[in-house]
Amino acid sequence: MSYYRHHVFFCCNQRNDGRECCNDKGASRVRDYAKQKVKELGLAGPGKVRINQAGCLDRCAEGPVVVVYPDGVWYRYVDEEDVDEIVNEHLVAGRPVERLKI
């Protein structure tokens, strides 16, 4: 059994060579929002949900991206409303958000 029911990684990669990267699209800000949202809902902690920052997940061109483990579901999001949907549907209700999957 996993230490967390869901371990969520937000790509917060910052490239300095001109190529697209998730952090240019607000990934760190949205990751912070997701962490706060999960805490407010009482979902954070061992046996529950952990939100983490990741380095490059090598899908920045599709980004910003987030991946939910152990499910292995990859999402592209635009803003906090998309993250709310991922939290409520996937992390709480157990239903992946098909419209955001990549």
C-alpha positions in Angstrom: 0.0 0.0 0.0 1.2 3.5 -0.8 2.1 6.0 1.9 -0.3 8.4 0.2 -3.6 7.5 -1.5 -2.8 10.0 -4.2 0.6 11.6 -4.8 0.2 14.6 -7.2 3.2 16.1 -9.0 3.0 19.5 -10.6 5.7 20.1 -13.2 7.3 23.4 -12.2 10.2 23.3 -14.5 11.8 26.5 -15.5 13.8 26.5 -18.7 16.2 29.3 -19.6 16.8 28.4 -23.2 13.6 29.7 -24.7 11.8 26.4 -24.9 8.3 26.1 -23.5 8.1 25.2 -19.8 5.3 24.7 -17.3 6.5 27.4 -14.9 6.1 30.0 -17.7 2.4 29.2 -17.6 1.9 29.7 -13.8 2.6 26.2 -12.6 4.2 27.2 -9.3 1.3 29.5 -8.4 -1.3 26.8 -9.3 0.7 24.2 -7.3 0.6 26.4 -4.3 -3.2 26.8 -4.8 -3.6 23.1 -5.0 -1.7 22.5 -1.8 -3.8 25.0 0.0 -7.1 23.6 -1.4 -6.2 20.0 -0.4 -5.3 21.3 3.1 -8.5 23.2 3.4 -10.5 20.1 2.4 -8.8 18.0 5.1 -7.3 15.8 2.4 -3.6 16.3 3.1 -1.4 13.9 5.0 -0.3 10.3 5.3 -2.9 7.9 3.8 -4.5 10.8 2.0 -3.1 13.3 -0.6 0.3 14.8 -1.1 0.9 17.7 -3.6 4.5 18.0 -4.7 6.6 20.1 -7.1 8.4 18.2 -9.8 11.2 19.1 -12.1 10.8 18.6 -15.8 8.2 15.8 -16.5 9.2 16.2 -20.2 5.7 17.2 -21.4 6.1 20.9 -21.1 4.8 21.5 -24.7 1.5 20.0 -23.5 1.6 22.0 -20.3 1.2 23.0 -17.7 1.0 19.4 -16.6 0.3 17.4 -13.5 0.4 13.7 -12.9 -1.5 11.8 -10.2 0.0 8.6 -8.8 -0.5 5.7 -8.2 -3.1 6.0 -10.9 -0.7 7.3 -13.5 -3.2 9.9 -14.9 -1.7 12.9 -16.6 -3.5 16.1 -16.9 -3.1 19.5 -18.7 -4.7 22.4 -16.8 -5.2 26.0 -17.6 -6.1 27.6 -14.2 -7.3 27.1 -10.7 -10.8 26.0 -11.9 -9.3 23.1 -13.7 -7.4 22.1 -10.5 -10.6 22.4 -8.5 -12.2 19.9 -10.9 -9.2 17.5 -10.6 -9.3 17.7 -6.8 -13.1 17.3 -6.5 -13.5 14.7 -9.2 -10.3 12.6 -9.2 -8.9 13.0 -5.7 -12.2 13.1 -3.8 -14.7 11.2 -6.0 -12.2 8.8 -7.6 -13.3 9.8 -11.2 -10.5 10.9 -13.5 -11.4 14.1 -15.4 -11.5 13.0 -19.0 -11.6 16.4 -20.6 -8.2 17.3 -19.0 -6.4 14.0 -19.5 -3.4 13.9 -21.9 
